[in-house]
Amino acid sequence: MLSIVFGLIALSLGFWAMVKYWWYMVDVLVAMLPLMLIFGGAVALLAGIKNTGMRSSFKIKTNVDKGSQAAPRKKDE
C-alpha cells in the first residue's frame, strides 16, 4: 500500500514538472535523439550481423586456415 502512495505522489510530481518545465523537457529530448539513434543503429547492426551468420563463417575460415598451417606435411621418399 505504501508503494502505491509513493508511486502516485511521484507520478503527480512528474506530470506537474513536465507541464511547468515543458521547454526544458523538449531540449533534453532533442539532445537525446542523436544518442538514441546511434545506440539503436548499433543494436540493429549487431542483430543483423548475428542473423546473417557472418560471424560464424568467419570463425570457421580462421579455424580452417590455422589447422592447415599447424601441421605441415612431409613428403615420403
C-alpha positions as CSV (number, residue, x, y, z in Angstrom):
1,M,0.0,0.0,0.0
2,L,2.9,2.3,0.8
3,S,4.5,1.8,-2.6
4,I,1.2,2.7,-4.3
5,V,1.0,6.0,-2.4
6,F,4.6,6.9,-3.2
7,G,4.0,5.9,-6.8
8,L,1.0,8.2,-7.1
9,I,3.0,11.0,-5.5
10,A,5.9,10.5,-7.9
11,L,3.6,10.4,-10.9
12,S,1.8,13.6,-9.9
13,L,5.1,15.4,-9.2
14,G,6.4,14.2,-12.6
15,F,3.4,15.4,-14.5
16,W,3.5,18.7,-12.7
17,A,7.2,19.2,-13.5
18,M,6.6,18.2,-17.1
19,V,3.9,20.8,-17.6
20,K,5.8,23.5,-15.6
21,Y,9.1,23.0,-17.3
22,W,8.0,21.8,-20.8
23,W,10.7,23.6,-22.8
24,Y,13.5,22.1,-20.7
25,M,12.0,18.7,-21.4
26,V,12.0,19.5,-25.2
27,D,15.6,20.5,-25.0
28,V,16.5,17.3,-23.3
29,L,14.6,15.2,-25.8
30,V,16.3,17.0,-28.7
31,A,19.7,16.4,-27.2
32,M,19.0,12.7,-26.6
33,L,17.6,12.0,-30.0
34,P,21.0,11.6,-31.8
35,L,22.3,9.4,-29.0
36,M,19.2,7.1,-29.2
37,L,19.6,6.9,-33.0
38,I,23.3,5.9,-32.6
39,F,22.5,3.3,-30.0
40,G,19.5,1.9,-31.9
41,G,21.5,1.7,-35.1
42,A,24.4,-0.2,-33.4
43,V,21.9,-2.7,-31.9
44,A,20.2,-3.2,-35.2
45,L,23.6,-3.6,-37.0
46,L,24.7,-6.2,-34.4
47,A,21.4,-8.1,-34.6
48,G,21.7,-8.1,-38.4
49,I,25.2,-9.5,-38.4
50,K,24.2,-12.2,-35.9
51,N,21.3,-13.2,-38.1
52,T,23.3,-13.5,-41.3
53,G,25.9,-15.8,-39.8
54,M,28.8,-13.7,-40.9
55,R,30.5,-14.1,-37.5
56,S,30.3,-17.9,-37.5
57,S,31.5,-18.2,-41.1
58,F,34.5,-16.0,-40.3
59,K,35.4,-18.2,-37.3
60,I,35.2,-21.4,-39.5
61,K,37.5,-19.9,-42.1
62,T,40.1,-18.8,-39.5
63,N,40.0,-22.3,-37.9
64,V,40.5,-24.0,-41.3
65,D,43.5,-21.7,-42.0
66,K,45.0,-22.4,-38.7
67,G,44.6,-26.1,-39.0
68,S,46.3,-26.3,-42.3
69,Q,49.3,-24.3,-41.1
70,A,49.7,-26.1,-37.8
71,A,50.8,-29.4,-39.2
72,P,52.9,-29.2,-42.4
73,R,53.0,-32.4,-44.4
74,K,56.3,-34.1,-45.2
75,K,56.9,-35.9,-48.5
76,D,57.7,-39.6,-48.4
77,E,60.9,-40.8,-50.2
